[in-house]
Amino acid sequence: MDKFTIFIDESGTLPDVKDKVIVIAAVSTNTPVVIDQLFKTLKKKGDIRKQTGELKFYTAGDKTKQLFFEKITKEDFEIFILEVEKMGRKIPDTPEHFALLCWLLLNDVFSFYQDIKEIIFDRHFSRDYDTLQFDKSLRQLLPKLPVIHHVDSKEVKRVNVADMIAGAVLANETGKNDKYYKMLAGQIISEKRINWVEAKRKFINKKLV
């Protein structure tokens, strides 16, 4: 059996106080090529943005979302979700803070899988320095990390799968739309909700061990 590829993206932001919750989604598959076929279908029937070719939850039309989640439910995708309640805080978007949240999510992923080939992040930081600091922080928390990549979703379209799922979960959390969350709910392996204070406490305890 092929090893698993994990795609990760978030919806919501740490610094914006208007975002009460940030969602990070990890999507697992051992046949990532099926995502390419999914995109071909959506391009023919849906309304993927023609200029960029990206598939983003908050810019995709209802027709595309419906097609996407119908296809997702027929494929062998497994989903892990972390929802972080910000408690009204404006949280600096640092490599260390983002690594902390990804560590909390990946703990659940690693408890479920032993055979992960690679982890692919939709590029979070614009500066290479910040990306390197993120990698360093995450590897300190998870020393047995497999190879990790940070990609531009315009070029590596497969990672858009994680954006769509994170967006659907956030739309459900904020009460804006629960339709698409309900469609993917059967494939969610783990859904963890935590507030920012609890997250930082877990990080401090980890550092003290």
C-alpha positions in Angstrom: 0.0 0.0 0.0 1.2 3.5 -0.8 2.1 5.8 2.0 -0.2 8.7 2.9 0.2 12.3 1.7 -1.2 14.9 4.1 -2.5 18.3 2.8 -2.8 21.2 5.3 -4.5 24.6 5.1 -6.3 27.0 7.4 -9.3 29.2 7.3 -9.5 32.3 9.4 -6.5 34.3 10.7 -4.8 34.7 14.0 -4.3 38.5 14.1 -7.8 39.6 12.9 -10.0 40.1 16.0 -13.1 39.7 13.7 -12.1 36.1 13.2 -13.3 34.4 16.4 -12.2 31.0 15.3 -9.4 29.7 13.2 -9.7 26.3 11.6 -6.8 24.1 10.4 -7.6 21.1 8.3 -5.4 18.1 7.4 -6.6 15.9 4.5 -5.1 12.5 4.0 -5.0 10.3 1.0 -2.7 7.6 -0.3 -3.8 8.3 -3.9 -3.4 12.1 -4.4 -3.7 11.6 -8.2 -7.5 11.4 -7.6 -7.4 15.1 -6.8 -6.2 15.9 -10.3 -9.2 14.1 -11.7 -11.5 15.9 -9.4 -10.1 19.2 -10.7 -10.6 18.2 -14.3 -14.3 17.4 -13.5 -14.8 20.7 -11.8 -13.1 22.6 -14.6 -15.5 21.1 -17.1 -18.7 21.5 -15.0 -18.0 24.1 -12.4 -16.8 27.6 -12.2 -13.2 27.4 -10.9 -11.6 30.8 -11.2 -10.3 30.9 -14.8 -7.5 33.4 -14.1 -5.7 31.6 -11.3 -7.1 28.0 -11.6 -7.4 28.0 -7.8 -10.2 26.4 -5.8 -10.9 28.5 -2.7 -13.9 28.0 -0.5 -14.7 31.7 -0.2 -14.4 32.5 -3.9 -15.9 29.3 -5.4 -19.5 29.4 -6.5 -22.2 27.2 -5.0 -22.2 25.0 -8.1 -18.5 24.3 -7.7 -18.8 23.7 -4.0 -21.7 21.3 -4.4 -19.7 19.3 -7.1 -16.5 19.3 -5.0 -18.1 17.9 -1.9 -20.2 15.4 -3.8 -16.9 14.1 -5.3 -15.0 14.2 -2.0 -17.6 11.9 -0.3 -17.0 9.3 -3.0 -13.2 9.2 -2.6 -11.0 7.8 0.1 -10.1 11.0 1.9 -9.8 11.2 5.7 -10.0 14.5 7.5 -8.6 15.9 10.7 -9.8 19.2 12.1 -8.4 21.6 14.7 -10.7 24.5 15.7 -9.1 27.2 17.9 -11.2 29.7 19.7 -9.3 32.9 19.9 -11.3 34.4 22.8 -11.3 37.9 21.3 -7.5 38.1 21.1 -5.4 39.6 18.4 -2.7 36.9 18.2 0.5 37.6 16.3 0.9 35.4 13.3 4.4 34.1 14.0 6.1 30.9 12.9 6.1 29.7 16.5 2.4 30.3 17.0 1.4 28.6 13.7 3.8 25.7 14.5 2.0 25.3 17.8 -1.4 24.9 16.2 -0.1 22.5 13.5 1.6 20.4 16.2 -1.8 20.1 18.0 -3.4 19.0 14.7 -0.6 16.6 13.6 -0.6 14.8 17.0 -4.0 13.4 16.0 -2.8 12.6 12.5 0.2 10.7 13.7 -1.8 8.8 16.3 -3.9 7.5 13.4 -1.2 6.8 10.8 2.2 5.2 10.9 3.1 5.5 7.3 3.1 9.2 6.2 5.1 9.9 3.1 4.9 13.7 3.1 3.1 16.7 4.5 2.2 19.5 2.1 1.2 22.9 3.4 -0.4 25.7 1.5 2.3 28.3 1.9 1.4 30.3 5.0 4.3 32.8 5.2 5.5 35.0 2.4 9.1 35.2 3.7 11.4 32.2 3.4 12.9 33.1 6.7 9.5 32.7 8.5 8.9 29.4 6.7 12.3 28.1 7.8 11.5 29.2 11.4 8.2 27.4 11.2 9.8 24.2 10.1 12.4 24.4 12.9 9.7 25.0 15.5 7.5 22.2 14.2 10.4 19.7 14.1 11.3 20.6 17.7 7.8 19.6 18.7 7.6 16.6 16.3 11.1 15.3 15.8 9.9 12.4 13.6 8.2 14.6 11.0 8.4 13.2 7.5 9.4 15.5 4.6 7.4 18.7 4.5 6.7 21.1 1.6 5.3 24.6 1.5 3.6 25.2 -1.9 1.8 27.9 -3.8 -1.8 26.7 -4.3 -1.8 28.3 -7.7 0.9 26.0 -8.8 0.2 22.9 -6.7 -3.5 22.7 -6.9 -3.9 19.6 -4.9 -3.5 21.5 -1.7 -6.7 23.4 -2.4 -8.5 20.4 -1.1 -7.5 21.4 2.4 -8.6 25.0 1.9 -12.1 23.9 0.8 -12.5 21.6 3.8 -11.2 24.2 6.3 -13.5 26.8 4.7 -16.5 24.5 5.0 -15.8 23.8 8.7 -15.3 27.5 9.5 -18.6 28.4 7.7 -20.3 25.8 9.9 -18.6 27.1 13.1 -19.6 30.7 12.4 -23.2 29.8 11.5 -22.9 31.0 7.9 -23.5 27.7 6.2 -23.6 24.1 7.5 -24.5 22.4 4.2 -21.0 21.5 3.1 -19.8 20.5 6.5 -22.7 18.1 6.8 -21.6 16.6 3.4 -18.1 15.9 4.6 -18.8 15.0 8.2 -18.7 11.3 7.6 -15.0 11.5 6.6 -13.8 13.4 9.7 -11.6 11.1 11.8 -10.8 13.7 14.4 -12.3 17.1 15.3 -10.7 18.9 18.2 -11.8 22.2 19.6 -9.5 24.2 21.9 -9.1 27.8 23.0 -5.9 29.8 22.6 -5.1 29.7 26.4 -5.4 25.9 26.5 -3.2 25.7 23.3 -0.5 27.8 24.9 -0.6 25.8 28.1 -0.1 22.5 26.2 2.9 24.1 24.4 4.4 25.2 27.8 3.9 21.8 29.3 5.5 20.2 26.2 8.5 22.4 26.5 8.9 21.5 30.2 8.9 17.8 29.6 
